[in-house]
Amino acid sequence: MLLYRKVIAIFNILIPSQNRIKPHDITLKQRFYDEDEELHIPDEMWGEYQFNFNYQNNRPKTRKDVTDCIFKLSRSSYVINLGHVGVGPE
């Protein structure tokens, strides 16, 4: 869950506060950002992402790429949280 929050923080750079995505609401307001804008993912964060998802592709470079990472993390977190309350997959 911490990695999820870190990646969201990277995405929210230079986004007006009222339009930022939040861990509990990842609704995108695309008119407030450029999908092709480049973002820097720190080495430590990228290594953690690769480790958690056994992901060997190239590091995300744009907001769109980072969005894909956020959605993947959100799905993973959702399944993990459901597992904690006994509702998730057996």
Contact map, one row per residue, 1 for C-alpha under 8 A:
111110000000000000000000000000000000000000000000000000000000000000000000000010000000000000
111111000000000000000000000000000000000000000000000000000000000000000000000000000000000000
111111100000000000000000000000000000000000001001100000000000000000000000000000000000000000
111111110000000000000010000000000000000000000000000000000000000000000100110000000000000000
111111111000000000000010000000000000000000000000000000000000000000000000000000000000000000
011111111100000000000000000000000000000000001000000000000000000000000000000000000000000000
001111111110000000000000000000000000000000001000000000000000000001001100000000000000000000
000111111111000000001110000000000000000000000000000000000000000000000100000000000000000000
000011111111100000000000000000000000000000000000000000000000000000000000000000000000000000
000001111111100000000000000000000000001110000000000000000000000000000000000000000000000000
000000111111100000000000000000000000001000000000000000000000001001100000000000000000000000
000000011111111000011000000000000000000000000000000000000000000000000000000000000000000000
000000001111111000000000000000000000000000000000000000000000000000000000000000000000000000
000000000001111100000000000000000000000000000000000000000000000000000000000000000000000000
000000000001111110110000000000011000000000000000000000000000000000000000000000000000000000
000000000000011111110000000000010000000000000000000000000000000000000000000000000000000000
000000000000001111110000000000000000000000000000000000000000000000000000000000000000000000
000000000000000111110000000000000000000000000000000000000000000000000000000000000000000000
000000000000001111111000000010010000000000000000000000000000000000000000000000000000000000
000000000001001111111100000000000000000000000000000000000000000000000000000000000000000000
000000010001000000111110111100000000000000000000000000000000000000000000000000000000000000
000000010000000000011111110000000000000000000000000000000000000000000000000000000000000000
000110010000000000001111110000000000000000000000000000000000000000000000000000000000000000
000000000000000000000111110000000000000000000000000000000000000000000000000000000000000000
000000000000000000001111111000000000000000000000000000000000000000000000000000000000000000
000000000000000000001111111100000000000000000000000000000000000000000000000000000000000000
000000000000000000001000111110000000000000000000000000000000000000000000000000000000000000
000000000000000000001000011111000000000000000000000000000000000000000000000000000000000000
000000000000000000100000001111111000000000000000000000000000000000000000000000000000000000
000000000000000000000000000111111110000000000000000000000000000000000000000000000000000000
000000000000000000000000000011111100000000000000000000000000000000000000000000000000000000
000000000000001100100000000011111100000000000000000000000000000000000000000000000000000000
000000000000001000000000000011111110100000000000000000000000000000000000000000000000000000
000000000000000000000000000001111111100000000000000000000000001000000000000000000000000000
000000000000000000000000000001001111100000000000000000000000011100000000000000000000000000
000000000000000000000000000000000111110000000000000000000000011100000000000000000000000000
000000000000000000000000000000001111111000000000000000000000011000000000000000000000000000
000000000000000000000000000000000001111100000000000000000000111000000000000000000000000000
000000000110000000000000000000000000111110000000000000000001111000000000000000000000000000
000000000100000000000000000000000000011111000000000000000000100000000000000000000000000000
000000000100000000000000000000000000001111101100000000000011100000000000000000000000000000
000000000000000000000000000000000000000111111100000000000000000000000000000000000000000000
000000000000000000000000000000000000000011111110000000000000000000000000000000000000000000
000000000000000000000000000000000000000001111111000000000000000000000000000000000000000000
001001100000000000000000000000000000000011111111100000000000000000000000000000000000000000
000000000000000000000000000000000000000011111111110000000010000000000000000000000000000000
000000000000000000000000000000000000000000111111111000000000000000000000000000000000000000
001000000000000000000000000000000000000000011111111100000000000000000000000000000000000000
001000000000000000000000000000000000000000001111111111100000000000000000000000000000000000
000000000000000000000000000000000000000000000111111111110000000000000000000000000000000000
000000000000000000000000000000000000000000000011111111100000000000000000000000000000000000
000000000000000000000000000000000000000000000001111111100000000000000000000000000000000000
000000000000000000000000000000000000000000000000111111100000000000000000000000000000000000
000000000000000000000000000000000000000000000000111111110000000000000000000000000000000000
000000000000000000000000000000000000000000000000111111111000000000000000000000000000000000
000000000000000000000000000000000000000000000000010001111100000000000000000000000000000000
000000000000000000000000000000000000000000000000000000111110000000000000000000000000000000
000000000000000000000000000000000000000000000000000000011111000000000000000000000000000000
000000000000000000000000000000000000000010000100000000001111100000000000000000000000000000
000000000000000000000000000000000000001010000000000000000111110011000000000000000000000000
000000000000000000000000000000000000011110000000000000000011111011000000000000000000000000
000000000000000000000000000000000011111000000000000000000001111111000000000000000000000000
000000000010000000000000000000000111111000000000000000000000111111100000000000000000000000
000000000000000000000000000000000011000000000000000000000000011111110000000000000000000000
000000000000000000000000000000000000000000000000000000000001111111111000000000000000000000
000000100010000000000000000000000000000000000000000000000001111111111100000000000000000000
000000000010000000000000000000000000000000000000000000000000001111111110000000000000000000
000000000000000000000000000000000000000000000000000000000000000111111111000000000000000000
000000100000000000000000000000000000000000000000000000000000000011111111100000000000000000
000100110000000000000000000000000000000000000000000000000000000001111111110000000000000000
000000000000000000000000000000000000000000000000000000000000000000111111111000000000000000
000000000000000000000000000000000000000000000000000000000000000000011111111100000000000000
000100000000000000000000000000000000000000000000000000000000000000001111111110000000000000
000100000000000000000000000000000000000000000000000000000000000000000111111111000000000000
000000000000000000000000000000000000000000000000000000000000000000000011111111100000000000
000000000000000000000000000000000000000000000000000000000000000000000001111111110000000000
100000000000000000000000000000000000000000000000000000000000000000000000111111111000000000
000000000000000000000000000000000000000000000000000000000000000000000000011111111100000000
000000000000000000000000000000000000000000000000000000000000000000000000001111111110000110
000000000000000000000000000000000000000000000000000000000000000000000000000111111111000100
000000000000000000000000000000000000000000000000000000000000000000000000000011111111100100
000000000000000000000000000000000000000000000000000000000000000000000000000001111111111100
000000000000000000000000000000000000000000000000000000000000000000000000000000111111111110
000000000000000000000000000000000000000000000000000000000000000000000000000000011111111100
000000000000000000000000000000000000000000000000000000000000000000000000000000001111111100
000000000000000000000000000000000000000000000000000000000000000000000000000000000111111100
000000000000000000000000000000000000000000000000000000000000000000000000000000000111111110
000000000000000000000000000000000000000000000000000000000000000000000000000000111111111111
000000000000000000000000000000000000000000000000000000000000000000000000000000100010001111
000000000000000000000000000000000000000000000000000000000000000000000000000000000000000111
